[in-house]
Amino acid sequence: MNFALNEDQTAIQDMALTFAKERIAPSASEWDEKSHFPVDVIRETAALGMATIYVPADKGGSGLSRLDGALIFEALSYGCPAIASYISIHNMVAWMVSKYGTSEQNAAWMPKLASMEWLSSYCLTEPGAGSDAAALTTTARRDGGDYLLNGTKQFISGAGAADFYFIFARTGADGPGGISAFVVMKDTPGLSFGALERKMGWNAQPTRQVIMDNVRVPAANLVGGKEGVGFRFAMSGLDGGRINIGACSLGAAWNAFDKARGYLFERKAFGKVLADFQVLQFKIADMATDLDAARLMIYRAADALDRADPQASKYSAMGKKYATDLGFEICNEALQIHGGYGYLKDYGLEKLVRDLRVHQILEGTNEIMRVVISRKVLSGNNA
Ligand SMILES: Cc1cc2nc3c(=O)[nH]c(=O)nc-3n(C[C@H](O)[C@H](O)[C@H](O)COP(=O)(O)OP(=O)(O)OC[C@H]3O[C@@H](n4cnc5c(N)ncnc54)[C@H](O)[C@@H]3O)c2cc1C
């Protein structure tokens, strides 16, 4: 077991962190305040190979590992978790195309996903099917050489701005076995979007409903060319998605930690700097320990997925739960260390707290992570 990053990983992390500090962090507050989705800056990451990070090179991707991906999302999130996590969703979609798409679909779609000429959205959740995603009711009915899609997707990240919609719809009976995956392009007649959701955080990326009213797509857009396997795609994408969202929590917590550490030496109270109070020394010690533990769990989960370890789903769920819970706590503690100033927008901490709150809810809520973990553990898969 080796806990050190190799030279390539250090270089990848440095590159992503430099990009985050130079191109993302300086505007992050403004994007949050104005609900601005900076597609131009997001597209710049494609030129750095960050649009298709763990898509194999022979499919037109960067050919890096999941662990490399976690390092990149963590570093980008140091700049802004809302931007980093949107990029992680785009990567999840691109990976699903590479893994499950036919060779024709890969040839037609991957170049534009890799260049981010097309930004993408992952459309699973519905108004009546969130945690119980297999209860989805969007339908795709065969009509000659086409499918007709009808239904509504809820809470879709990037919706309205994205070009490429990876949509799960029912082609068969109730339950997971009746679900298939389709690609729908933005300009397809019958596809429309709900109003921009007004959110607590993640304001730098849009969240909208995706509404399908007799949306006609050719059968060539049925991902993998096969019905009934869509739910398997959705779930397998989520193992990586959970690692990525956990990594995004790490990056934001790292930033909050750095701000808190700096502030302990700047701010004076009762004639001493804050760093002289043992209670605050202990607080920063706990934050450092929690951040380190969360980082180890996310890196281990990513490594397990790279090795196709049978424990990978469990480690991903554990890492997601731990990193998103602890990441949120670290940001909140950093805010507390800043006293009243932490509550002001100028210090950037209240934004991190608002942004990280949703990481405990999406890509499977942290209750659902416990469902996944306990199922594995109680079935004897508890090594
Ligand atoms: C900002 C934002 C962006 C999002 N982006 C996307 C996206 O791009 N694509 C997409 O498909 N979805 C997206 N989602 C949806 C997200 O994945 C869901 O909100 C999430 O899965 C929870 O579903 P729900 O909101 O319907 O909650 P519900 O499923 O209704 O859950 C309500 C509560 O009950 C708990 N609960 C439910 N079932 C159980 C159980 N079996 N045991 C214990 N507790 C349980 C939950 O943990 C939760 O606390 C996004 C959500 C948000 C808020």
The ligand as an SDF file (V2000), in Angstrom:
LIG
                    3D

 53 58  0  0  0  0  0  0  0  0999 V2000
  -29.1810   21.2570   -6.4870 C   0  0  0  0  0  0  0  0  0  0  0  0
  -29.5440   19.8580   -6.9090 C   0  0  0  0  0  0  0  0  0  0  0  0
  -28.9880   19.3480   -8.0780 C   0  0  0  0  0  0  0  0  0  0  0  0
  -29.3420   18.0470   -8.5050 C   0  0  0  0  0  0  0  0  0  0  0  0
  -28.8510   17.5720   -9.6970 N   0  0  0  0  0  0  0  0  0  0  0  0
  -29.3390   16.4060  -10.2000 C   0  0  0  0  0  0  0  0  0  0  0  0
  -29.0020   15.9950  -11.5350 C   0  0  0  0  0  0  0  0  0  0  0  0
  -28.2160   16.6400  -12.2310 O   0  0  0  0  0  0  0  0  0  0  0  0
  -29.5740   14.8540  -12.0180 N   0  0  0  0  0  0  0  0  0  0  0  0
  -30.4420   14.1050  -11.2880 C   0  0  0  0  0  0  0  0  0  0  0  0
  -30.9210   13.0980  -11.8070 O   0  0  0  0  0  0  0  0  0  0  0  0
  -30.7880   14.4710  -10.0200 N   0  0  0  0  0  0  0  0  0  0  0  0
  -30.2540   15.6120   -9.4680 C   0  0  0  0  0  0  0  0  0  0  0  0
  -30.6290   16.0020   -8.1920 N   0  0  0  0  0  0  0  0  0  0  0  0
  -31.5950   15.2090   -7.4500 C   0  0  0  0  0  0  0  0  0  0  0  0
  -31.0260   14.4940   -6.2400 C   0  0  0  0  0  0  0  0  0  0  0  0
  -30.2450   13.4180   -6.6360 O   0  0  0  0  0  0  0  0  0  0  0  0
  -32.2200   14.1010   -5.3590 C   0  0  0  0  0  0  0  0  0  0  0  0
  -32.7130   15.2970   -4.7640 O   0  0  0  0  0  0  0  0  0  0  0  0
  -31.8590   13.0760   -4.3020 C   0  0  0  0  0  0  0  0  0  0  0  0
  -31.5810   11.8500   -4.8980 O   0  0  0  0  0  0  0  0  0  0  0  0
  -32.9700   12.8970   -3.2620 C   0  0  0  0  0  0  0  0  0  0  0  0
  -34.2150   12.7030   -3.8530 O   0  0  0  0  0  0  0  0  0  0  0  0
  -35.4740   13.5800   -3.3380 P   0  0  0  0  0  0  0  0  0  0  0  0
  -35.0330   15.0010   -3.3440 O   0  0  0  0  0  0  0  0  0  0  0  0
  -36.6380   13.2040   -4.1700 O   0  0  0  0  0  0  0  0  0  0  0  0
  -35.6780   13.1460   -1.8480 O   0  0  0  0  0  0  0  0  0  0  0  0
  -36.5570   11.8920   -1.3100 P   0  0  0  0  0  0  0  0  0  0  0  0
  -36.1630   10.6620   -2.0430 O   0  0  0  0  0  0  0  0  0  0  0  0
  -37.9900   12.2850   -1.3260 O   0  0  0  0  0  0  0  0  0  0  0  0
  -36.0740   11.7720    0.1780 O   0  0  0  0  0  0  0  0  0  0  0  0
  -36.5940   12.5840    1.2350 C   0  0  0  0  0  0  0  0  0  0  0  0
  -35.8750   12.1940    2.5220 C   0  0  0  0  0  0  0  0  0  0  0  0
  -36.1630   10.8300    2.8460 O   0  0  0  0  0  0  0  0  0  0  0  0
  -34.9630   10.1060    2.9930 C   0  0  0  0  0  0  0  0  0  0  0  0
  -35.1610    8.7350    2.4850 N   0  0  0  0  0  0  0  0  0  0  0  0
  -35.7160    8.3580    1.3110 C   0  0  0  0  0  0  0  0  0  0  0  0
  -35.7080    7.0140    1.1830 N   0  0  0  0  0  0  0  0  0  0  0  0
  -35.1240    6.5320    2.3000 C   0  0  0  0  0  0  0  0  0  0  0  0
  -34.8190    5.2150    2.7780 C   0  0  0  0  0  0  0  0  0  0  0  0
  -35.0610    4.1310    2.0460 N   0  0  0  0  0  0  0  0  0  0  0  0
  -34.2170    5.0980    3.9880 N   0  0  0  0  0  0  0  0  0  0  0  0
  -33.9150    6.1950    4.7110 C   0  0  0  0  0  0  0  0  0  0  0  0
  -34.1830    7.4570    4.3190 N   0  0  0  0  0  0  0  0  0  0  0  0
  -34.7580    7.6300    3.1260 C   0  0  0  0  0  0  0  0  0  0  0  0
  -33.9380   10.8610    2.1630 C   0  0  0  0  0  0  0  0  0  0  0  0
  -32.6170   10.5850    2.5820 O   0  0  0  0  0  0  0  0  0  0  0  0
  -34.3630   12.2860    2.4250 C   0  0  0  0  0  0  0  0  0  0  0  0
  -33.8160   12.7390    3.6250 O   0  0  0  0  0  0  0  0  0  0  0  0
  -30.2310   17.2590   -7.7170 C   0  0  0  0  0  0  0  0  0  0  0  0
  -30.7390   17.7900   -6.5300 C   0  0  0  0  0  0  0  0  0  0  0  0
  -30.4150   19.0700   -6.1260 C   0  0  0  0  0  0  0  0  0  0  0  0
  -31.0220   19.6030   -4.8440 C   0  0  0  0  0  0  0  0  0  0  0  0
  1  2  1  0
  2  3  1  0
  2 52  2  0
  3  4  2  0
  4  5  1  0
  4 50  1  0
  5  6  2  0
  6  7  1  0
  6 13  1  0
  7  8  2  0
  7  9  1  0
  9 10  1  0
 10 11  2  0
 10 12  1  0
 12 13  2  0
 13 14  1  0
 14 15  1  0
 14 50  1  0
 15 16  1  0
 16 17  1  0
 16 18  1  0
 18 19  1  0
 18 20  1  0
 20 21  1  0
 20 22  1  0
 22 23  1  0
 23 24  1  0
 24 25  2  0
 24 26  1  0
 24 27  1  0
 27 28  1  0
 28 29  2  0
 28 30  1  0
 28 31  1  0
 31 32  1  0
 32 33  1  0
 33 34  1  0
 33 48  1  0
 34 35  1  0
 35 36  1  0
 35 46  1  0
 36 37  1  0
 36 45  1  0
 37 38  2  0
 38 39  1  0
 39 40  1  0
 39 45  2  0
 40 41  1  0
 40 42  2  0
 42 43  1  0
 43 44  2  0
 44 45  1  0
 46 47  1  0
 46 48  1  0
 48 49  1  0
 50 51  2  0
 51 52  1  0
 52 53  1  0
M  END
$$$$
